[in-house]
Amino acid sequence: MSRSHTRVTEALRDEACPVTEVLDRVAGKWSIGILIAAAHGPVRFTELERAIKGISRRMLTLNLRRLERDGLLVRTVYPTVPPKVEYSLTPMARELHASLTGLVDWAERHRSAIAEARAAYDTAAAQRPDADGPA
């Protein structure tokens, strides 16, 4: 492999890695739920916890910190007793929310078709003589 080709490959890898990292972060199961739940205005921790089925307090806390660090959420602490904490989307997250809403809508519209396709595939795969081998 030539040196110039190696440099191009390295440059593409270095450029793609941050994009992959960002997509992994915002496309995560919990991140999507948090961003959608927080889209309707400032939301408190317990409201998020109730809105996102199956998330533990620890996982919610970790994801809120990550989203805040990535510039997608703003955490506001009010000096009350007990302290009141609210989370809201940043302008960058509002832009992302439009895409996420489209993705969620698509998933809702096609989930039964995907379930049917999976069932048909699994049935056909079970009937193949090489069912244990790679697809």
N, C-alpha and C positions, 0 to 999 in steps of 0.2 A: 504494500500500500504506500502511495507517495506521501511525502510530508504535508503537502497542501491538502490532500484528501483527509489526512488525519486531523489537521487543524480545523477543517470544516466540520468534520464529525464531532470533534470536541466542542466546537462552538454551538452546534445544534443541540448537543446533549446538555450543555450548560444553560442554554436558553430554555429548553423544554422542561428541565427539572423544576424550576420555580413555578411554571405554569401548572405542571402536574401536582405540585404541592398545594397550590392555591385551589385547584379543582377538587383535590382530595378533601381539603378542609371544608369548603363551602358545600360540597355535594354529600357530605356525611349525613347519615341517618338523622342524627340529633340536630345538627346545624340547620338543616332545612326546616325542621319543625320549630326551632327557636326563632329563626328569621321570619317565618310565616306568622307565628304567634305574636311576635313583637311588632309586626307591620301596622297594627291598628292603633298605635300610639304607645306612650310609655307604659310599661308593664312591670309588675313586681315579680320577684322570684317565685312566690307561691302561686301566682297566676300562671306563670310558665310551667311550673311543676304540674298543675292541674290540667293544663292544655295539652301537654305532651305525654301521651300514654306510654307507660313502660320505662320512662327515664328515672334513674335514681337521683337522689340529691347530689351525690358526688359527681355523677356524669354531667348533670346540669351545670354544676359549679365549674367543672373543667372546661366544658364547651363555652360557657359564658366568658370565661377568662380568655380563651383562645380567640373568640370572635371579637372581643374588646381589643385584644392585642393586634389583631389583623385590621383594625379600623372599621369594623362592621357594626359594632355596638358601642353606645356610650352609656357608661354606668354613672348614675347620679345618686349621690348620698345626701340625704337631707338631715340636718342636725336636730333630730327629734329623739325622744326617748320612748320606745326603742327606735334605733335609727331606721329611717325609711329609705329603701334603695329601689331605684327604677332603672329599667333598661330601655333604650330606644335605638332605632336604626339610624345609622349615619346616611348622608346622601348617597354614598357609594353602595350601601346595603339596600337602599330604596330602589336603586337602579337594578341591582341583582334580584330583588323581590319580583320584579316584573317577569324576569326569565323563569324564576322558580315557580311562580303561579302558573305560567304556561306549561311547565313540565308536570306539575301536580295535576292540572286539568287533563293533560294528555294521558297520564297514568290512570286517572279515574275513568276516562272514556274507554280505555283499551284493556283494563285489567281482566275483564271476563274473557276477551279474545286471547289474551296471553295465557290465562289459565287453561283454556281449551287447547291451545297449541301445545302447551307443556304436556297435558294429559295425552294428546294424540302422539306426541313424540315418545313419551315414556312407554305407551302401549306398543308402538311399533318397535322400539328399542328392545323391549322385553321379548318380542317374538323373533328377533334376529338371532341366528345361530352364534354370531360373534358378539353377543351382548356384553361380555366381560371386557372386550377390547376397546380401544379408543374409537371415538366417533369419527 
